[in-house]
């Protein structure tokens, strides 16, 4: 948000606890998402694959953060990206439930 007095994603004290892919059931379709679980909120991002090669440039030369999982590093090198799907969910407002597989 532009009018926010504080950028929620910029905390230097935040810890990344877990990350990984998930299929999100969204009304009538399944959405390929990548989750980032921090110590204070859950961030859901939508996975976008780049279908075009940019001018034949070597994407293996793109610098990638070493703290990311090898799966995400590889995905980024292939031209993929993750865009934030919705506002981060604070963990104190998150409810987890076990569901039966369909």
CORNOR-V195570 format. One record per backbone hydrogen bond with DSSP energy under -1.0 kcal/mol. NH is the residue of the N-H (numbers start at 0). CO is the residue of the C=O. E is the energy in kcal/mol with one decimal. If there is no record, write none. Layout:
# CORNOR-V195570
nh=NH co=CO e=E
nh=NH co=CO e=E
This chain:
# CORNOR-V195570
nh=9 co=6 e=-1.6
nh=16 co=36 e=-2.8
nh=17 co=36 e=-1.6
nh=19 co=34 e=-1.8
nh=21 co=32 e=-2.3
nh=23 co=30 e=-3.1
nh=25 co=28 e=-2.9
nh=28 co=25 e=-2.4
nh=30 co=23 e=-2.7
nh=32 co=21 e=-2.8
nh=33 co=44 e=-2.4
nh=34 co=19 e=-3.1
nh=35 co=42 e=-2.4
nh=36 co=17 e=-3.3
nh=37 co=40 e=-2.7
nh=38 co=14 e=-1.7
nh=41 co=88 e=-2.5
nh=42 co=35 e=-2.7
nh=44 co=33 e=-2.1
nh=45 co=82 e=-3.4
nh=46 co=31 e=-1.9
nh=47 co=80 e=-2.9
nh=54 co=52 e=-1.2
nh=56 co=53 e=-2.3
nh=60 co=57 e=-1.4
nh=61 co=58 e=-1.3
nh=67 co=64 e=-1.5
nh=72 co=68 e=-2.5
nh=73 co=69 e=-2.5
nh=74 co=70 e=-2.0
nh=75 co=71 e=-2.3
nh=76 co=72 e=-2.2
nh=77 co=73 e=-1.5
nh=78 co=75 e=-1.8
nh=79 co=74 e=-2.2
nh=80 co=47 e=-2.6
nh=82 co=45 e=-2.2
nh=84 co=43 e=-2.7
nh=88 co=41 e=-2.8
nh=90 co=39 e=-2.0
nh=92 co=89 e=-1.9
nh=93 co=90 e=-1.0
